[in-house]
Amino acid sequence: MKKLIILLITLSLVVACKKDKKESVVEQTESEVKKESIKMFMFDGGTVQVNMLEIFSQDDAYKGQSKTFADAFYLIQHPDGNLLWDAGLSEDLIGKEPFTTPEGAFTVSRKTGIEEQLKSIGLSTDDVKYIALSHTHFDHSGSASKLPNAIWIVQENEYNFVTSEEQKKQSPDNFNAIKNLKALKKINGNYDVFGDGRVVIVSTPGHTPGHQSLFVDLEQEGPLMLTGDMYHMEESRENSRVPIFNHDVDQTLASMEVFETFAKDKGARVIIQHSTKDYNSLNPAPEPIQ
């Protein structure tokens, strides 16, 4: 009888220990999930008034039309570091009247710089570990020069393109915007930024030689695909329209298929970065998108 009592007490202790261990593991797992959650913040990189919308199609679909584009850029806050995606228009525009480009195609303006916008979420430019530009056109690289210590994640083809002697002469502002970015992470193709599948750069060349888009998997908002300039408008996506100034039309069309397949496979909502509709559908900083 005594042996039986001892055995029952021992079994009770073992079961209790296992239960405590299981509860501890559950609590630890829940803590880890909470700790690892990521946030995205959307910033205002200015406004682009397109005065000659016809340049955004190979045909005359937009002939005689004009349209206002948003120019959003984003910060993804991850436990392993902060990533800035795109950088808006030039900060030289701040405090000045809207500027119209010499050929009359665009009238651009910007109200607020990156330092002020980062400050609104309690960060500074020194807190940005990585910067990745969808491409190096003037309306996506404006604040890049403010982040000389960030690691620039760039497709090798894009880097070779923007730093070429030809581009330095033809588009000096594009080169000047990125020339202070000395810490480089050159990539070729898709790149999982933090190694956990939740922030993935997707190679979508064609608009420029090394154009790229961004997949972000958020806990509440769900998976998103940020287009860069894969598309400029909803109509561009619906009709696969390619601007006349794209680097390679066939490559752009192929990248559209890659983009759509990736978004479908991930169940991602597509965010067209120049769309005022999509811009207004998300919380602007300092409110987080989670």
LINNORDA-V140015 format. One line per field, one symbol per residue. ss: DSSP state (H for helix, E for strand, L for the rest). phi: phi as a letter, one per 20 degrees, with the letter a starting at -180 (. if undefined). psi: psi as a letter, one per 30 degrees, with the letter a starting at -180 (. if undefined). Layout:
# LINNORDA-V140015
ss: ???
phi: ???
psi: ???
This chain:
# LINNORDA-V140015
ss: LHHHHHHHHHHHHHHHHHHHHHHHHHHHHHHHHHHHLLEEEEEEEEEEEELLHHHHLLLLLLLLLLEEEEEEEEEEEELLEEEEELLLLLHHHLLLLLEELLLLLEEEELLLLHHHHHHLLLLLHHHLLEEELLLLLLLLLLLHHHLLLLEEEEEHHHHHHHLLHHHHHHLHHHHHHHLLLLEEEEELLLEELLLLLLEEEEELLLLLLLLEEEEEEELLLEEEEELLLLLLLHHHHHHLLLLLLLLLHHHHHHHHHHHHHHHHHHLLEEELLLLHHHHHLLLELLLLEL
phi: .ffffffffffffffffffffffffffffffffffefdcccddeeocdeeecfffebfddgdgmecaedfbecccdecgepddedmbmefffffmcfgddfgenfcccbbecefffffffdmccffeefcccdgadfgeccgegfecfefeeebfgffffffefffffefcgfffffdfeeeedceccofbegdmdmeccedfcfpfcgcgbdcdcddfefnfccefmdgcdbgffffdledgfeffbfffffffgffgffffffemeeedefeefffgfedffgefedd
psi: eeeeeeeeeeeeeeeeeeeeeeeeeeeeeeeeeeegkllkkkljgakjjjfifffgkfagegkgllkkklilllkkjkfglkkkjlgalkfffkgllkkklefgekjllkekleeeeeefggllfffjekkkkelglfgfgegeffhfflkjjkkeeeeeefgleeeeeeieeeefffffjfjkjkljalkjeggggfjkkkkileelfhkllkkkjkeefakkjkfbhekfleeeeeghkklfgkejeeeeeeeeeeeeeeeeefhkkkjjffkeeeefflklkgklj.
